[in-house]
Amino acid sequence: MNTIIKNVYLLAILFISVNAFAQLPTGTKEGGYTSAAEFKNNTPKYPSGFTVAKRSRTTIIMWGGNDYEVESTEKSIKSSTIKKEIWGVVKQDTLYLNAKPLTGYAGYTKVEVYGKYLYVKPAFPTYAIQEEMGLTKDPDYTFLFGGIGGAIGGAKKALARLPLVYNMQTGDKLVLSKKDIVKLLESHINLKAQYEGEPDKEAEATLVSYLVKLNELEK
């Protein structure tokens, strides 16, 4: 019984911690940001005029792309601006990143963890971006291709999502994986040792919890 209570307690602490970092910094302005620097400075170039809609499963299967579609209610903000210029849009206490630079596919992706390291789940990227990230040759990433490997196509390809960490300072993108979390933990010896002692190092909940801890340390 004590073990069960302890596990429930740890899960509750993890939920509270992750949930806290799943919220925008207080006072973040709504609007369209053209860079991470604009977002950090809370100075959106386009302060209003955006709608964000979640795309349906059927639409994604038919047309591919990411989970959210951003449109403008302002005639001065063109579709090309949304697709090419805007880095992210804040709407109703949520940041949506332009996922084209991350994946090669149109649309926006919802940020699930905030801080130096953002956590998102965009569409599975184009082969060119897979190569850029080293996903096609490194055996440590074979888990990503589970049921969609080889001739990835059709509905599985359209619906596949990549657990991605985006570094706000450098623009680097990494897979949320044991290999890449260990890289990020290299300069935090005690935290790395704590992670190495985890019973399930590859579980998403475990990985996200350490991403949250890294954001706390590297504010």
C-alpha positions in Angstrom: 0.0 0.0 0.0 2.8 2.4 0.9 4.4 1.8 -2.5 1.1 2.5 -4.3 0.6 5.7 -2.3 4.2 6.8 -3.1 3.8 6.2 -6.8 0.5 8.1 -6.8 2.2 11.0 -5.0 5.1 11.1 -7.5 2.7 11.1 -10.4 0.7 13.9 -8.9 3.9 16.0 -8.4 4.9 15.3 -12.0 1.5 16.3 -13.2 1.6 19.6 -11.3 5.1 20.4 -12.4 4.5 19.6 -16.1 1.1 21.4 -16.0 2.8 24.6 -14.7 5.2 24.6 -17.5 2.4 23.9 -20.0 1.2 27.5 -19.5 2.4 30.7 -21.1 4.4 33.1 -19.1 2.0 35.5 -17.3 1.4 38.6 -19.4 2.2 37.2 -22.8 0.5 39.2 -25.4 -1.7 37.6 -28.1 -0.7 38.1 -31.7 1.8 36.9 -34.3 5.5 36.8 -33.5 8.0 36.7 -36.3 10.9 35.3 -34.2 11.7 33.7 -30.9 13.3 37.0 -29.8 10.0 38.8 -30.4 8.3 36.2 -28.3 10.9 36.5 -25.5 10.5 40.3 -25.5 6.7 40.0 -25.6 6.6 42.3 -28.7 4.5 40.7 -31.4 4.8 42.4 -34.8 1.2 41.5 -35.5 -0.7 42.2 -32.3 -4.2 41.0 -33.4 -6.3 39.5 -36.1 -5.7 35.7 -35.9 -7.9 32.7 -35.6 -6.6 29.2 -34.8 -8.5 26.1 -35.6 -7.7 22.4 -35.1 -7.8 20.5 -38.3 -9.9 17.3 -38.5 -8.4 13.9 -38.7 -10.0 13.4 -42.1 -8.5 16.6 -43.5 -5.1 15.7 -42.2 -5.3 12.2 -43.8 -6.4 13.8 -47.1 -4.0 16.7 -47.3 -1.2 16.0 -44.7 0.3 18.8 -42.7 0.2 19.8 -39.1 -2.6 19.9 -36.6 -3.6 23.6 -36.5 -4.5 26.1 -39.2 -4.0 29.8 -38.6 -5.9 32.4 -40.5 -6.2 36.2 -40.3 -9.2 38.4 -39.9 -7.1 41.4 -41.0 -6.8 42.1 -44.7 -3.3 43.5 -44.2 -2.1 40.1 -43.0 -1.8 37.9 -46.0 -1.8 34.1 -46.1 1.9 34.2 -47.3 2.8 36.1 -44.1 1.2 33.4 -41.9 2.9 30.6 -43.8 6.4 32.2 -44.3 7.0 35.1 -41.9 5.3 34.4 -38.7 7.3 32.2 -36.2 4.4 31.6 -33.8 1.0 32.8 -32.8 -0.4 33.3 -29.3 -4.1 32.8 -29.0 -6.1 32.2 -25.8 -3.1 31.5 -23.5 -1.5 29.1 -26.0 1.5 29.4 -28.3 1.3 27.7 -31.7 4.5 27.4 -33.6 4.8 27.6 -37.4 5.7 24.0 -38.1 6.9 24.5 -41.7 10.5 25.1 -40.6 10.4 22.2 -38.2 8.8 19.6 -40.5 8.7 20.9 -44.1 4.9 20.7 -44.0 2.3 23.5 -43.6 0.4 24.3 -40.5 1.1 25.1 -36.9 1.8 22.9 -33.8 0.7 23.5 -30.2 3.4 24.1 -27.6 3.0 21.7 -24.7 5.9 22.8 -22.5 7.4 26.3 -22.2 10.8 27.5 -21.3 14.2 27.5 -23.0 13.2 24.2 -24.4 9.7 24.0 -26.0 8.0 20.7 -26.4 5.8 20.2 -29.5 4.4 17.3 -31.5 4.4 18.3 -35.1 3.8 16.2 -38.2 6.5 13.7 -39.1 9.0 15.7 -41.1 10.0 15.4 -44.7 12.9 13.1 -45.6 15.2 16.1 -46.1 14.5 17.3 -42.5 14.8 13.7 -41.2 18.3 13.6 -42.8 19.2 17.0 -41.4 18.3 15.8 -37.9 20.1 12.5 -38.3 17.0 10.4 -38.0 17.5 8.3 -41.1 20.8 6.7 -40.2 21.1 6.7 -36.4 19.9 3.4 -34.9 18.9 5.2 -31.7 16.0 6.7 -33.6 14.6 3.5 -35.1 11.8 3.5 -32.5 10.3 6.5 -34.3 9.6 4.5 -37.3 7.8 1.6 -35.5 4.6 1.1 -37.5 5.5 3.8 -40.2 9.0 2.8 -41.2 10.2 1.8 -44.6 7.8 3.0 -47.3 6.1 5.4 -45.0 2.9 6.6 -46.6 -0.8 7.1 -46.6 -2.8 7.7 -43.5 0.0 6.6 -41.2 2.4 9.1 -42.6 -0.2 11.9 -42.4 -1.1 11.2 -38.8 2.4 10.4 -37.5 3.6 12.9 -35.0 7.2 13.6 -33.9 8.0 14.3 -30.2 10.2 17.4 -30.7 12.2 19.7 -28.5 12.9 23.2 -29.8 15.7 25.2 -28.3 14.4 28.8 -28.1 18.0 30.2 -27.9 19.6 28.4 -30.8 16.7 27.3 -32.9 18.0 23.7 -32.8 15.5 20.9 -32.8 16.0 17.5 -31.1 13.8 14.4 -30.7 12.4 13.9 -27.2 14.3 10.7 -26.6 16.7 9.1 -24.1 19.7 9.9 -26.3 18.9 13.6 -26.7 17.8 14.1 -23.1 21.1 12.7 -21.9 22.9 15.2 -24.2 21.0 18.0 -22.6 21.8 16.8 -19.1 25.5 16.6 -19.7 26.2 19.9 -17.8 23.9 18.9 -14.9 25.7 16.0 -13.3 23.3 15.5 -10.4 20.2 15.7 -12.6 21.7 13.3 -15.1 22.5 10.8 -12.3 18.9 11.1 -11.2 17.7 10.4 -14.7 19.9 7.4 -15.0 18.2 5.9 -12.0 14.8 6.1 -13.5 13.1 2.8 -14.1 11.6 3.8 -17.4 13.9 6.2 -19.1 12.2 6.2 -22.4 8.6 6.9 -21.2 7.3 10.2 -22.5 6.2 11.2 -19.0 9.7 10.7 -17.7 11.4 12.5 -20.6 9.0 15.5 -20.3 9.5 15.7 -16.5 13.3 16.1 -17.1 12.7 18.7 -19.8 10.7 20.6 -17.3 13.5 20.3 -14.8 16.0 21.6 -17.4 13.8 24.6 -18.1 13.8 25.3 -14.3 17.6 25.2 -14.2 18.3 27.1 -17.4 15.9 30.0 -17.1 
